[in-house]
Amino acid sequence: MKISVVGTGYVGLVTGVTLSDIGHTVTCIDIDNEKIQKMKKGISPIYEPGLDELMSKNIKNKRLYFTNDSSEGFREQEVIYIAVGTPEADNGSADLEFIEKVAIDIAKNLKKDAIVVTKSTVPVGTNEKIQELINLNKDSAIKVEVVSNPEFLKEGSAINDSFNGERIVVGSNSIRAAKVIEKINEPFNIPVFKTDIRSAEMIKYASNAFLATKISYINEVANICSRVGANVEDVSNGMGLDSRIGSEFLNAGIGYGGSCFPKDTKALIHLAGLHNNNFDLLREVVKVNNNQQSIIVDKLIDRLSSINGKKIAVLGLSFKPNTDDMRDAPSLKVIETLLKYNANVIAYDPIAINNAKKVLKHKVLFTESIEEAIDKSDATLILTEWNEVKNIDLKLFSKMNYPLVIDGRNCFDLEKMRYENIEYHSIGRPPIMQSSECIVVQ
């Protein structure tokens, strides 16, 4: 089919590229012309493993196009996907300004009947508002149906998720429109769950909020483990063996970040409040997550008493590995706290340094070498579990002034660390302390 995708961020670009790869002719639309020109050459504006190769392949096969011209992108398309941002507003709600602008733009440029599909994460009732805006601004002879088709992609594995997802949710009040979207996605060979449009919108928010809840839950368990001498990894593994619980999202650490969980949890709390529901559970999830990011600095200060003037190496900046996304990255709060205590921070990340510089500017010294970051540092903090970090030669820590490692992502095996000349603290696991004779686990 002839498809357009509006917005070329993580969701829009991955959606457009993968739809072209299963045989559709796709035009991706964005207002940023410089971005468009790069994408025409197969250069992705975001870091996502495998995306550049898939872009180049489908551009070459004449199934994938890019434009900043709305009239070109909308007028002859059978299906139009909306994948623009819905940033967090000051009150925690989702800002729908871009969604509304796109809906009006679509309506004014359509020349034939079409189905409009919302990929963006939007509050319940938004798709009906999109339908109203389109109806008010389109040619009365043109018929437009609206479908909610929320995405469930994980940054860093979005291409794999597109082809190997667990479900595709299609919400529509039109049986015909739902069948068309089901047919479009048929080559993915992923089960399609069809429901009404409001339930589809709610599924997205409820899913993200539940996963955020699992993360905050295991982090609270980890904090108790630290106090009672238990190992949270054994606890989470034992819990995960129960099929009712499952092992996913039970990894203790310094909390969630990124473009989805922080924004979507707050948006769902706001939505609940509009309907006289306080959603106390989710409020505590957010509170726990905010507090979790201070734990690693607390461990550092407890150990060194003062970090004033100390060189602190930070390994990992992006909110998770395999992405350059710095939105709500836990590293930002950690680094800001370190700077508040007048620490000298030197940071390493294999991919996200350029984006980190835009946020942290000149407050931090950046390096492209783990070894340079660690060299002569007074402590090393691990904030993102990149493979380069997990597979580090542990002997590099001997280059520190004192080998003190505080791991916010539990990257290293305790049994292995026991025999290294390193003082090692992690989340919810017994610390490994250095004595004059040997390394012992306390």
N, C-alpha and C positions, 0 to 999 in steps of 0.2 A: 504494500500500500504506500501511498504518498503521505509522509508524516513530517510534521514540523515539531521541534522542541524549542521552547522559549527558555533561555537561561542556560549558560554553559559552565555552571559550577560543578561540584562533585556529582550531584544527582543528575542534572541536565545533560552534561557531557557524556557521562557513562551510559545514561539511558539512550541518548541518540546514537552513540557508537555501537552499542550492543544490538539495538534494533536494526541498524544497517547491516550488522554482521549476520543476522538471521534472514536477510533477504529484502528488507524494506528499503525504500528510497527515502532518506532522511535529510532534512534541512535543519541545521541548528542555528538559532537566532540569538544575537546578543547585541547590545547597544554599543559595546566597546569595539571600535573598528580595529584598533591595534591588536587586540586579542583575536579578532576574526582573521586577520591576515596571517597571524602565526598558526592558527589552527588549520587554515587552508594548506599550509605546508606540512601538516602532520605534527605540529609541535603543541603538546598539551600545556595549558596554563597552570595545571595542577600536577602534583606528583601522585601518581597512582600506578602501581606495578602493572605492566602489560598494556596500558592505555595507548601510549604513543604508537606501538606496533599495530594495534587494532585500528587506530585512526588511519594510519598510512595505508593499510591494506584496503580499507573500504573507500577511501578517497580514490585510490588507484582503480578500484572496481566500479567507480562512478555510482556508488550508492550513498555517499556521505558528502554533504555540502554545508557551507557556512555563509551566513550573510548578516548584515546589520540593517537590512531593508525589510521592514515589516510587511509592506505590500507584496513584496516578492515571496516572503516566507509564508504568508497566510492565504493568499487569494485562491489557490487551486488545491490546497491540501484537504485530504479526507479526514485526517485526524491531527489534532494539535495538542501537544503536551505542554502543560505549564509547569516549569521547574525553577521558578525564581525564588529568591530568598524570602523568608518570613522571620526577620530578626526580632529579637526580644525588645519590646517596648519598655518604657520606664516603669510601668506598673506590673511587669511580668507577663503581660499578654503577648500574643503574636502580632507583629506589625504587618498588616495586610496591604500596605500602600502599593507595593510592587505587583501583588496579585491583582488588585483592582485596576491598575493602569494597563496591565496586559490584557485583562478581560475586555476592557473598552477598546483597546487597540485591535484585538482580534475581531470584535464585532464590526468595527469600521472598515476593515480590510477584506472581510470574507466576500467571496463571489459565488459560493456554492454551499450546499448543505455540508455540515461537518459535525464531528464529535470532538468536544474539548475535554481533555483528560488532565486532572490535577495530580501531579506527582509531589508537589510541595507539601510539607507538613502544615496542615491548617486546622483551626478549631472547628468543632462540630457546627454545622450550619453554613460554613463558608462556600461550599459548592453550590448551595442554593442561591447565595448572594451573587456568585459568579454568573449563574444562569440568569438572574434578574438583570445584572449589568449588561450582559450580552443582548438580552431581549430588548432592552431600552435603547440600545445603540446600533443594532443591526438592521439591515434591510428586512422588512416584514415578510418578504417572500422566501427568505432563507431560513431553513430549519436547523437549529443547533441543540444538541443534547450534551449534557455534562456528566462525566464519570469521575469518581474518586478512585485513584489507583496508587495508594501510598507505597513508598519505597522502603525496603528493609536491607539496604546495603551497608556494609561496614567499610569505612575508609581503610585503605590498605589492602583490602581483599574484595573490592567492589566488582571487579571483572569476574572473578570466580563466583561471587554471590549471584551475579546476574544470570549465569549459566547453570548454577547448581543450588538455587534457592530452595527453601522448604515450602513456600507458598507464594502465590500471587493473589493479592486481594483486589477485587473489582467491586466497587459499590456504585449502584445506579438505580434510579427509579424507572429506567427504561430497559426492558428485557432485550430489545434489539441492540441498543448501544452496548450493553454488557456483553452480548454475544460477539459483537465486532471486536471489542478489546480482548476478549478471550481468544478469538481467532488470531489476532495480531501476535499474541504471546505463545501461541501453540508450538512453534519451533523450539522454544526453550525447554519444552517437555517437563514443566513444573506444574504441580497441582494448582488449579485456580479455585479460589473461594469467593463465591458471589454472594453479595448481601446488599442491603439498602445503603444509600449514600451516606447517611449519618453514622451508621455502624462502622462503615469503612474508615471514616475520619477518626472515629473513636478508637478503633483497633490500633492505629498507629501510635497515638498518644499513650494508650493503655500498655502497649508492648514496651515502649521505651521507658515508661515510668516503672514498670515491673522489673526490668533489667537493672535500672538504677537502684531500685530497692534491694535487689540481691547483692549489689556491690556494697551499698552502705551497710547492709546486714552483716556481711562477712567481715567488713572492716571493724564493726563494733565487736564482733566475736574475736577478731584478732587483738583488739585492745584489751579484752578480758584475758586472752591467752597470755599476753605479755605480763600480766599481773599475777597469774596463777601458775605460770611455768609450763603451760601447754604449748604445743606446736600447731599453729593454725593450718599449716599445709596438711597435716595428718587429719585434723578436724574436718577441713573442707573436703578432703578426699573421702573420708568416711561418710560424710553427709551425701556427697555426690553419687555414691553407690546406690542410694535410694532413688528409684526411677521417678518417684513423685517430686523429688527435689532437683536432681540432675547436677552435673558438675560444671556446666557453663556459668560464667560470671560469678564464680566463687573464689576468685583469686584476690587475696588481700593486698592492699597497696596504699597509695596516697590519694585514691579517689578517682572518680570519672571526670572527664572533660570533653572537649570537642564541640561540634556545632549542634549536636542533637540533645543529649541527655540533660545538660544544664538548662537549655532553653525550653525543651519540651516538658520537663517536670514542672517548671514555673508556669508555663502556659496552661497545663492541666489544673494546677492549683488555682490559677486565676479563673479558668472556666468553671471549676467547681464552685468557687465563691460567687460567681454570677447567679448560681442556682441554689444559693443558701446551703452549700456543703463546704465545710472548712477543710476537708481532706487532711486531717491531722497527721495521718501516717506519712503522706508524701512530704509534708512540711518537715517532718523529722528526718526523712531521707536526705533532703537538701541540706539541713542543718548538720547532719553527720558528715556529709561530704565536704562541706566548707571547713569543718573542724579538722578533718582528716589530714588536710594538707599542711597543717601546722605541726603535726606530730614529728615529722622528720627533722624540722628545725629544733623542736624541743629536745629531741634526742641528742642533737649536735651540741646545743648549749649546755645540757646536763653533763655532757662528757668533757667539754672544753672550758666551761664556766663563762668565758668571754670569747667572742669571735671578732672583736674589734681589731681591724688590721690584719686578720688572718686570711690566708689564701685558701679559698674553698673551690674545689673543682666540681663542676656539675656536668654529669654525663647524661645526655638526653634532654631535649626541649619540647618536641612535639607532644601532643596529648596522648599519642599512642605510636607504636612503631609502624613503619611503612607508609607514613604520610608526612606532609610538610605543614599540616594544619596546626596553627597555634591558638585557635579559638578556645578560650577557657581552659587552656593547658594548665594542669596543676603546677608545672614548673614556674609559671609566672608568679603565682602567689608565694611559692617557696623562695624564689629569687628576690622578690620585693621585700620579703621579711629579712633575708640575709643582708640586703643593702641597708635596711633600717638599722641593723646592728653594726653597720660600718664594716662588713666583711668585703674582701676583694674577691669578686666572683669571676672565674674563668670558665667558659661553657663550651661544650662540644655537642654537636648533633650532626649526623651524616647527611641530612637532607634539609632540615628546617631552619638553618642558620639565617638565611636571607629573610624569611618571614619573622623570625625572632628579633632580628635587628630593627624591623619596622616598629615593633612593640617596645622593646627594651632600649633601643637607640644606643647611646654611648655609656649607659650605666654599667655595662658588662663587657669584659674582654672576651672575644670569641676566638676559637681556634678550630682548625680543621683536623687536628690530631689529638687522639685520646692521650697519647704519651705526653704531649706538651701541656695538656690540661692538668694531668696528674703530677707532673714533675715539680718537686719542692712544694707541694700543697700541704696544708695542715689537716685537711679532711677531703674525702671524695663522697659526693652524694650521687646516687643513681636514681634518676627520675623518669626515664623511659627505657623500656626493656628491648632496645634494638639488639639484633643478633650480634653486631660488632661489640656491643657492651657485654652481652652474655658470654661471648666467646673470647673475651679479653685474656691475654696472658697475665695471669695473676701476679707474676713476678714484677710487672710494671709498678705495682703498688709499693715496691721497695724503694722507688724513686721519690716517694713522698717524704716530707720531714718526719712524719710519723704515720705508719700505715693504719689509718682510721677510715673505714668505709661504712657509710650508712646507706643502706639499700632500700629505696622506697618501692621497689618492684619485685623483691625476693628473687633476684636473678640467679643466685648461686646456691649450690647444694651445701648444706651445713656440714655434712660429713667430709666433703672435700675441703671446705674452708677451715675445718678444725686443725688441719695439718699445715696450713699456710701461716706465715708470720704476719698475720693481719688481724687487727681488731675489727670485728664485723658485727654490725647491728642491722636487723631487718624488721619487717612488720609482722608482729604476732608470733615470732619465733625466738627461741633462746639466743641471747647474744653470745658471741665468741670473744672471749677476753684474752689479752696477752699477759702472761706472767713472766717472771724472770727465768723460768725454766722451760716452759712450754706454753702452748696454746690450749686453753681449757674452755669447755662449755659451761657456763654458769646456769 
